């Protein structure tokens, strides 16, 4: 997995500890949710980078630097983009993509037909904004040298400057064509016009200054698209850009002959079926297969093939589209939690948690920071699944742009398969480069040691089928062998703080806080009325309420819950008592039974005991290992953070009672016939602990 990268312009030196700039610390802690001890990469824009470790966050963020690494990621093309001012969002896009592709500098110029008019302080602020976009693009793309975004100049003023290398100005209808231009041997400056194009006077001025006019071909591109063409059209032989490396192995033209496939097929099918039934018999773990990739690369065919090769009765296939209204009212991962298979089963998730964020980012519906936040959530989610014993296999089915076009046309040409090509498939094809770029970033950020991505060449159906089948078989056999040998994942818990004075929040509570009955009844009635109005309000209609009650036996959890529900409409709430997990719940990750009970918008869920059982009763009773309950703290925090981010109001109550008062209440319950059900031998046993 590619470690997060941050630009720190000053103070970087080998083998020292530095203070992080406030924006860097904020992005690391608040957006990416990094913690102390996490690895990062720091660079100062002058070449090279430092591997570093976060040593402190909060008010005084620090990082410990290692040696300077002489890593360079610069393109062999030294291209300066001279971009005429376009509308604000288009300029942002051009700056970002030009930097990611390798621009050595970006020079904005004011043209006669520029929609955006800037001067004075507004111009300075906008240039500073573009410079920050350039920095962020370097952080994302792996570049260690930050291109300078120059001050806004008039075209005449820019052309009056001494030229370094070749200057080209793109103009529809020009005699020369960029596609026929030889790869430049030195610095190259490319002038791109605004939305309305260059005026005749500007083209004449540029030609007099030595700029060669060139056309992109028969088509007229938008200004934000034309600015990216120089890197595609002028790429020198042998130049391999960083953004193409991720999928390079899937564009080598992998093939299997018919004879080879026919020989492999029966053996592979038999082995997969045997592994599936061994998994079903032992029920030692669940297998989750994620299917993602390029349209037309064979994702659907592969799912159908796995159902054909194995027993479909024990395979749960879930295909996810845009979330329904009910799903939108819950946290993002809710619908995927509900689709997780139990131990012994195989779950195939088509269009899983990766599909929506990739599409949203590719089509500009979300910002990169939001995407990165989602990816950090996914990494923590998948780490939790792996810790719970789930075998997670992530497949990305890839096709080159030309391969996708050939595939879609072949399907359309056949009357029997024409129905499989949708208008949306061609829309994705038109945005192939953007989609691929986002996908490459996502795979880099989420291909981890515990859940790596497997990239599958989708161009040949036989090769694709064998690649997927063998990968899945290998993963299942390794996991089954480890189960037979009694191997367990290494369990290492961090050190616990020493208890010196035995003082904590619970034993510091003031338990004796009497209130006379009249005052109590008056305040209760008033507060119940306020609660009733609040949950019936229009504002609450777009929220949900999650109440969590934990505490000692006989501390009054049941009574507190009844007083809350007295103010609520019975149709609006659900009280969820939590006891020992059922067989169904034990076959799933620990938090599964809580995720599936989350309320919709406008509803209330009241948990009588909760997910804190892992760090309370399971810890005390030894039902889970120390490493399990220690990691549960982070998993619970992440769970509750997702609830709040989705609009839920989460209120947690701990009810405490003294030992003497608890004893008296136990005796009172035994003495009253209608309360006797509240006291059991288990309560007396717990009291001794």
N, C-alpha and C positions, 0 to 999 in steps of 0.2 A: 504494500500500500504506500502511495506517495504521501510523505509527511507534509503537513501544512507549511506553506512558505510565506514569509513576511519580509517586507522591505523596511530596513532600518538604516537611514542615510548616514548616521553618525555613530561613532563609538565602537564599531566592531573591531575586535582584535582577538588573535588566537588565545585560547586557554584562559579566559577570564569570565567574570560575571558582570553583566550589564543590566541597566534599567531599561525596560521596554517602553517605547513611546506609547502614550495613552491610547491612540487609535488602534495600535497593534494589540495591546492588552485587552481592550474592549472586544475586538473581533475574536480574539482567541478564547476569551472566557465566556462572553455573552452569546456570540453567534455560533462558534464551533463547539462550545461547551468543553473546551480542553481543561485538563486538571494538572496540578503540580506533578511533575514526573513525566509528562507527555513529551515525546520528541517533536521538534520543529526544525525548519531550515530558515536561516536568516541571511540576507544579502544586502549590500549597500549600493548596488547599481553600478559598481565599477569593475565587475567581473569577479568570478569565483563566488563561493558561498560557504556558510558555516553550518555544520550540524550542531544543534543546540538542544538543551533540555530545560523546560520550564521549572524553575526552582521556587517561585513565589508568584501569587496572583493577588488581586485585591488592590489595596491602596499603594503598595510598593511592588509592582510586578518586576520580576527578575528572570534572567535566563543565563545558564552556564554554557559558554561557547567552547567547542572543540577546536581543532586545527582548521585553518583555511583550506578549503578544497578547490583545486584548480579546475573547476567545471565550467565549460562554456557551452551555451545552447544557441549561439547566434547563427542565423541563416547565412549562406554564402552570398546571397544577394544583398547588396548595399543600396536599398531603395528608400528614398525620401518621398513621402506622400505629400503632395501640395494639393490640399483640398479646399475648394471654394466653399464658403459658409453655406450650410444647409440647415434645415430645421433642427431644433435642439436634440430630439431623440435620434435623428439620423446621424448627427455629428457624433453623439456618444457611441453609437454602434460602429461607425467607421473607425474612430480612434481605437476602440477596444479590439476590433478584428485586425486592423492593420498592425497593431503592436503584437498580437498573438502570432500573426503570420511572419513577423520579422522586420517591420519597418525600423530603420535606424533613426528617423526623425519624422515629425509631422509638422507641416507648415500650413496653418489656416490662412486663407486669403479672402478678402472681400471682393466679390464680383458684382457686376451691374445687376444681375438677376437674382442675387442671393435673397432669399426670404428673410433670413436672420440678419438683423442689423445691430451691430454692437460697437460701442465706443466707450472710452473712459473707464470708470470703475467696473461697469458691467462687462466690458471686454476682458479686463484683468481677472475678474472673478470666474468668468467662463473658461479662460485659459487654465487657471488653477484647477478648475473642476476637471478639465480634460486631462491635465497632468496626473491627477489622482486616478482617473480611469486607466491611464497608461501603466501606473504603478500596479493597480489591481490585476491588469492583464498579464503583467510580468509575473506576478505571484502565482497566477493560475497556470500559465503556460510553461513555466520553468525557466524563463529568461532571467539572466543575472545582470544585464545591462539595461537600464531604463532609458528609452528614447525621450528626447526633449520635445515638448510641444511648444513651438515658437509663438511669439506674440503675433497678433493678427495684423497682417500687412495688406496694403492695396496690391493688386496684381502688378501695377506699374513699378511699385517700390520693390516687390520681390524680384521682378525680372531685371531690375537695375543692379542687383547684387552680382558679384562675380560667380560664374557657374563652375561647379565642381563636377566634372564628368558630363554625362549626357542628360539632356532635358527633352521630355516628350510631353505633348499636350493631346489629350484624347478628344476627338471631335467626330461625331457621326458624319459619314459622307467623305471623310478624308481619303486620299488616294492610297496611302500606306495602311497596312494592317498590323496590329500588334501581334497577331498570331504568327506572322511571317518574320517578326523581328528576331534577330539572333540574340542569344543570351548576352547580356552586357558584360564587358570586361572590367568595368570600373564602376564608380558611383553613378546612380541613376535617379533622376527626379521625374516623377510622373504627375502632371497637372490634371486634376479632375474638376469638371464644371459643377455648378449648382443645379437645383431641380430644373430650372429653365434652360440650362446649357450656357455655353459661352456666347457672348455677342460677337457679331462680325468684327467689330473694332478690337475686341480682346484677342480674338484669334489672329488678327493681323499683327497686333502688338507682340504677341508671343512668337510668331514666325520671324519678325524682325529681330527679336532678341536671341534667335538661334534655336527655338523649340521646334522639334519635328512633329507635325500633326499626324496622328494615326487614328484609325478607326478600330473598333473591337470586332467588326464583322458586319453582317447584314442586320443584326438586331441592335436596338437602342436600349441600353441598360439604365436603370435608375442610378442616381448619383451614389447611393450607399452601396450598390452592387459593383459599379464600375471601379470604385477605389480598391477593390480586392482582386481585380483581374490581373494586375502586373505579376503577382506571385504565381498565379496559375499558368499564365501564358509564357512567362519568361524563366521558368524554373530550369536551371542548367542540368545537363545530363549527370546523373549520379547523386543529385541533391535529394536527401531524404529528410523531410521536415519532421519535427517531433510529433505533431498531431497525427501523423500517418502510421507511426510505429505500432500503436496498440493493436491494429487490425492487420498488420503486414502478414502475419503467419496465416491468416485466413484468406489471403489473396494470391496464394501460390499455385492455385489450380489443382487442389487435391482431387484425385480420382481413384475409383476402384473399378476394375473390369467386372463384367457380368459373371464371369467364371469365379473370380475372387470372392465376390459377394455371395454367390450361391454356396460356396464352400464354408464361408464364415457364418452365414445366417442360421442354420439349424443348431450349431454348437452354441452360438451366442444366446439364442432364444431359450435353449434348454438350461443354460447356466443362470440366466436371469430369472427364469421361473423357479428354479431350485432355490436361489437366494431369496426370492420373494416368499416362498413357503417356509423357509427357515426363519426368516424375519417374523412371519405371522405366528409361527409356533413358539418362538422364544419371547416375543413381545418385549425385547430389550430396549428398543428405541424406535422413534418415528423417522421416516425419510421424507424430506420436503424438497421437491424439484421446482426450481424457478425457470420459467421459459420466457426469455426476452429476446429482442433483436430487431432486425430490419424486416419490413414487410416484404413478403415474397421469398424469404430465406428458408422456409420449410418448417416453421414453428408448429403450425397446425398439423401438418403431416406427421411430424415427429410424435406429437401427443397421441394421435391415432395409432401410430405404430407401436408405441409403448403399451397401449391398451390391447393391441393385438398380440404382442409378444408375451405379455403377462396376464394373470387372471384379473380381469377388470372389476370383479366383485370386491377386491381388496385395494383398489386404486380409487382415490377421491380426486376428481378433476374439477377445478374451479376456474372459470374464465371470468375475469373482471373487466367491466366496462366503466364508464363514468359512474361515480357513486350516486346511488339513489338518494331521495330526500331523507329517508331514514338513516342512511349511512353518513350523509353530510352532517347530521345532528350529533354525531359521535366523533371522538378523536380519529385522526387519519388512519391509524393502524387497526381500528376496531374490527373492520370487516375481514381483515387478514388473520387476526387472532382467532376469529370464529371458524376460519377455514382450516386451521391447523389439524393435521391428522393425529389420531391417538397412536400410542406405541403399538408396533406390529403392522401398521398400515403405511401406504405410500400416498403422499399428497402431491398433485401436480398443479401448480398455480400459474396460470396463463394470464398475462397482464397484471402482474402482482404489484407490490409496493413501489417498484422502480418505474413503471410505465407512465403514470400520471406526472410525476415531477420532471422526467426527461422531456415529455411532450410539452408541458407547460413552459419549461425553460427554452426549448427549441423554438417555440412560437411566441416567445416574449411575454408570456402571461405572468411569470414570476422573475424576480431578480436572482442574480447568482448567489447572494448572501442567503436567501431563503432556500435555494437548492442545497447549498452546503450545510445549512442547518438540518434539512431533511436527511442528508447523507450521514451526518453524525448520528442522528436518531437511528438510522438503519444499521449502522455499525454496532451500536449498543444493543439493538434488538437482536441482531444475528449473533452477537457474542453471548447474549443470554440464552438463545436457543441452543447454541453449541454447549454451553455450560449445563443445560438441562438434558444433554445427551442426544439432541436431534442431529441427524445426518442431513446437512444442507448442501445441495448441489445446485450451482447457479450456471445456467447455460445462456450464452449470448450468440444468437445465430446471425452470421454476417454475410453480406453480399456487397461487392463493389457497386458503384453507381451504375456502371455499364451492365453489370450482372443483374441488378434489380430491374433495369429497364427491359432487358432481354426476357427476364422471367415474367414480368407483367404482360408484355406483348404476347408471349407464348400462351399464357393463360387466356388472354382475350381472344386470341385467334382460334382457340378450340371451343366449339359450341358447348361442349360438355363441362368446361371449366370456366367459361366466361363469367358466370355468376360470382365467382370468387374474387373478382377484381372490383373494388369499390372506387368511387370517386375520391374517397379519403386516401386510398393507396397512391393515387397519382399526386395528390397534394403533398404527401410525405416524400414522394420522389422529387418533386420540385424543391423541397426544402432539405434534400438529402445531406448537403454539406453541413448545414447548421445542426441537423439532427445527429449526424455522425460526430461532430465536434463536441456536442453536449454529452453524448454517450461515452466518448473517450474519457472525458473528465470524470463522469460518474464511475466508470469502471476503475479508473486509477484510484479514486478515493475509497472505493468499497471492495476492492479485491484484497482481502486480508488473509493472513495465515490460516485462520480458522474457517474462512468462507471465501475461497478464491473464485474468480470467474473462469469459466471454461469457454473459450471462443471457438465456435464451430463454423467451418466453411460450409455455407449452405448451397453452393453451386452444383454439387453432385449429390443426388438423393441417396445413393448407396453408401458413399463415404460418410455422409452426414449421419445416416442411421447407425453405422458401425461405430463411429466416433462417440456418439451419445450413449449407445448401448454398452460399450466397453468401459467408458468413464463411470457410468452408473454402477455397473457390475463390480468394478474395482473398489469403489467407495463402499458398497454394501458388504462385500466380502471382507474388506479390512475391518470394518466395524463389527461384523459378526465374529471374526477371528479374535478380536480383542475381547469380545463378550465371553467367548469360550474360555479364554485364558485368564479371565478375571481381571484384565487390565482396567484401571480407572484413570480418568484424567487427573493429572497432578493437582492436588488440592493444597494451596498455599494461602493462608490467611495473613493479613497484615497484623502488625503488633497492636495490641490493645493498650490504651493509656492506663498507667498504674493508678489505683484508687488509694490516695494517701490519707485523706481525712474522712472518707466514707460519706461525704456530703454531696447530694445531688438535688435535682429539681423536685423529685417526688417526696423525699423526706424533708424538704424545706417547705412543703405546702402547709398552710394554716388550715387544719381540718375542722376546727371548732368555730363555725361562723353561724351562729343561731339567727333565726328570723321568726318573728311572731306570725301566727297563722293568718291574721287579718292582712298584714302587709304582704305576705306571700301570695295570697289569693288575689289581691288587688294588682300586684305587679304581673302575676301570671296571666290574668285576663287581658291586661293591656298588651303584653308582649305577644300573646297568642293572636290578638287582633291585628297587630302590626305584621306578624308573620303571614297570616291569612291574606291580608291585602297585598303583601309583597309578592307572593307566589301566584296571585291572580292578575298581576299587573301586566301591561303590554311589554314592559321592559324585560320581564322574566320569560316571556314567550320565546325569546331567542337564547335563553340560557338553560342550564340544568343545575340541579342541586344535589350534591353528594355529601351525606352526613355519615361520619365514621364514629362509632362509639367503642372505645376500648377501656379497660380498667380492671380493677380487682373484683373478685366475686362478691356479690351482695353490696356493691358500691352504689347501685341504683340505676344501672344502664336501662333496664326495662322500664322503670318508672319515668325516666327522662324521655325515652322514645315515645311512650304513651302520651306524654304532655305535648310533644311536638305534633304527633299525628292528630291530636284533638283539634288542632287548628287547620288541618288540611282536608281537602276533599278526598274521599277514599279512592276515587278514580285517578288521582294525581300522584300517588306515592306508592312505593313498595318497600316493605320492611324485609330485609334479607338476612336471616340468621346464618351465621357461619359456624359449622361444626367440623368434625373430621372429614377429610375429602372422600368422596365416593370413588368407586373403581374407575368410573369414567374420568373423573378429575385427576386421579393419580396417573392416568395414562397421558396426561398433557403437562406442559410446562406449568410451574407453580401459579403464575398470575392469570392463567387462562380462565379459571372459574370466576375471577373478578371482572375481567374484560367483558365477558359475555353478559354480565348483569348491569352494565352501565345504562343510565337513563337517557331517553330522548330529550329534546328541547322542551321546556315547559313541564318537565317531570322531576320527581324527587326520589332518590334511592337512599335508603337508610340502612347502613350496614351495622348489624349487631355482632361485633367482632369483625375482623377484616384481614387484609393482606399483611398486617403487622404480626399476624400469628407466626410467621416464619422467624421473626426476631424475638418473639416472646415464647409462646408455648412450645413450638418446635425446637427452639434453642434450649430451653430449660429441660425438656423431656428427652433431648438427644435424638429427635426424629430426623435431623439433618446435620451435615457436617459443619464444622466451624467455618470453612471456606464458603459454604452455601449461604449461611445466614449473614456472613460478613458482606458478601457481594449483594445480598438482598437489599441492603440500605441504598446502594446506588440504583438498583433496579426499581425500588419503590419511589425514590425521588424522581426518576425518569418517568415512571407511570403517572405520578401526580402532576408532573410538569406538562405532560401531554393532555391530561384532563383540563387543566387550567387554560392551556393554549387553545383548546377547542371550545372554550366558552363556559366550561363548568365552574360552579362555585363549590369549592371543596372545604368543608369545615370538619375538623377533627377534635374529638372530646376525649379526654382521659379522666375517668372517674375514680377517685381514690378514697379509701376509708382506713381508719386505724385498725390495728389488730384486735383491740378490745371491742370496738364497735362491730367489726365483722363477726366476732364470736357471738355477740348478743343477737345479731340479726339471724345467724344460723340457728340459734336456739329458738328464736321466735318463729322461724319458719317450720321447724319441727313440731312446735306446739300447736300451730294453726293447721287444721285439716285442709283448708282450701289453699294453703301455701306450701304444703308438704312436697308438691312436685318440684318446687324450686331448689330443694336441697337433696344432694345425692352423696354417695360414698366418695365420688370423684372430687366433690367440693371439699370434703374433709381432708382428702389426701393432698389436694393442692394447697390447702391452708398450712400444712406441715412444711411445705417448701418455701 
